[in-house]
Amino acid sequence: QVQLVESGGGLVQAGGSLRLSCAASGRTFTMYARGWFRQAPGKEREFVAGLNWSGGSPYYADAVKGRFAISRDNAKNTVYLQMNGLKPEDTAVYYCAARPYVITTSQVDYDSWGQGTQVTVSS
């Protein structure tokens, strides 16, 4: 497993931006696909964005396409989620996750999770 620690959440007004970071330690970071999920109160945890271990095109949920961008810095063992044009419906706890090689959109496929960071978007 990989140990993951998120940071960067907070309170922002609608239309604003935040950048989340997820630092990894433990097993070989570069061989892991990395994903971001979120969970709003009373809702299921949902996939937001992901990158395969080999790079390539990122994957995004339809709700965030064109507004969010995922990237990774292997030298720093860190993955980022740049969130622009935030909306009140983006309010949730955001989690980073890791699994070997390729991403999936199902949370049950991931074996490593961070503790989560709260993002609150006010209208």
C-alpha positions as semicolon CSV with decimal commas, in nm:
position;residue;x (nm);y (nm);z (nm)
1;Q;0,000;0,000;0,000
2;V;0,084;0,364;-0,038
3;Q;0,038;0,617;0,243
4;L;-0,143;0,930;0,126
5;V;-0,189;1,271;0,289
6;E;-0,411;1,540;0,136
7;S;-0,391;1,914;0,190
8;G;-0,525;2,233;0,038
9;G;-0,893;2,224;0,120
10;G;-1,082;2,520;0,257
11;L;-1,366;2,765;0,215
12;V;-1,401;2,954;-0,113
13;Q;-1,669;3,158;-0,284
14;A;-1,843;3,032;-0,594
15;G;-1,627;3,091;-0,898
16;G;-1,307;3,069;-0,699
17;S;-1,020;2,823;-0,715
18;L;-0,839;2,580;-0,489
19;R;-0,552;2,340;-0,542
20;L;-0,547;2,014;-0,353
21;S;-0,228;1,820;-0,299
22;C;-0,177;1,456;-0,213
23;A;0,165;1,346;-0,096
24;A;0,253;0,979;-0,111
25;S;0,503;0,762;0,069
26;G;0,563;0,392;0,100
27;R;0,575;0,161;-0,197
28;T;0,688;0,262;-0,545
29;F;0,484;0,569;-0,615
30;T;0,540;0,580;-0,988
31;M;0,375;0,243;-1,046
32;Y;0,047;0,359;-0,897
33;A;-0,249;0,515;-1,068
34;R;-0,384;0,808;-0,873
35;G;-0,740;0,921;-0,835
36;W;-0,944;1,188;-0,663
37;F;-1,286;1,114;-0,520
38;R;-1,530;1,324;-0,324
39;Q;-1,816;1,263;-0,085
40;A;-2,085;1,516;-0,009
41;P;-2,308;1,482;0,299
42;G;-2,567;1,211;0,250
43;K;-2,421;1,103;-0,083
44;E;-2,207;0,820;-0,210
45;R;-1,836;0,874;-0,268
46;E;-1,785;0,956;-0,635
47;F;-1,497;0,961;-0,877
48;V;-1,368;1,305;-0,974
49;A;-1,043;1,264;-1,169
50;G;-0,761;1,018;-1,227
51;L;-0,426;0,951;-1,393
52;N;-0,276;0,620;-1,493
53;W;0,073;0,538;-1,366
54;S;0,215;0,574;-1,718
55;G;0,070;0,921;-1,761
56;G;-0,133;0,986;-2,071
57;S;-0,466;1,162;-2,083
58;P;-0,636;1,219;-1,750
59;Y;-0,990;1,106;-1,681
60;Y;-1,257;1,332;-1,540
61;A;-1,612;1,300;-1,421
62;D;-1,852;1,488;-1,645
63;A;-1,941;1,722;-1,359
64;V;-1,589;1,863;-1,340
65;K;-1,465;1,849;-1,701
66;G;-1,328;2,182;-1,813
67;R;-1,298;2,310;-1,456
68;F;-1,069;2,066;-1,273
69;A;-0,722;1,946;-1,373
70;I;-0,524;1,658;-1,224
71;S;-0,147;1,642;-1,248
72;R;0,139;1,460;-1,081
73;D;0,499;1,533;-0,989
74;N;0,681;1,203;-0,954
75;A;0,992;1,373;-0,817
76;K;0,783;1,498;-0,524
77;N;0,563;1,189;-0,501
78;T;0,266;1,424;-0,517
79;V;-0,052;1,450;-0,720
80;Y;-0,252;1,770;-0,750
81;L;-0,610;1,864;-0,825
82;Q;-0,649;2,218;-0,954
83;M;-1,011;2,323;-0,914
84;N;-1,133;2,631;-1,095
85;G;-1,480;2,776;-1,138
86;L;-1,595;2,613;-0,815
87;K;-1,965;2,572;-0,756
88;P;-2,161;2,513;-0,435
89;E;-2,233;2,159;-0,557
90;D;-1,859;2,090;-0,545
91;T;-1,876;2,108;-0,166
92;A;-1,754;1,776;-0,029
93;V;-1,472;1,596;0,144
94;Y;-1,212;1,522;-0,120
95;Y;-1,003;1,207;-0,100
96;C;-0,703;1,097;-0,296
97;A;-0,659;0,730;-0,369
98;A;-0,408;0,499;-0,531
99;R;-0,413;0,160;-0,696
100;P;-0,161;-0,027;-0,911
101;Y;-0,115;0,081;-1,271
102;V;-0,451;0,195;-1,411
103;I;-0,733;0,398;-1,272
104;T;-1,091;0,296;-1,240
105;T;-1,390;0,503;-1,139
106;S;-1,500;0,263;-0,865
107;Q;-1,383;0,333;-0,512
108;V;-1,379;-0,038;-0,425
109;D;-1,087;-0,089;-0,663
110;Y;-0,853;0,136;-0,465
111;D;-0,645;-0,001;-0,180
112;S;-0,487;0,320;-0,050
113;W;-0,672;0,630;0,070
114;G;-0,591;0,960;0,229
115;Q;-0,778;1,099;0,527
116;G;-0,971;1,353;0,318
117;T;-0,978;1,730;0,303
118;Q;-1,290;1,947;0,325
119;V;-1,380;2,177;0,038
120;T;-1,666;2,419;0,098
121;V;-1,796;2,649;-0,174
122;S;-2,028;2,928;-0,066
123;S;-2,284;3,084;-0,299
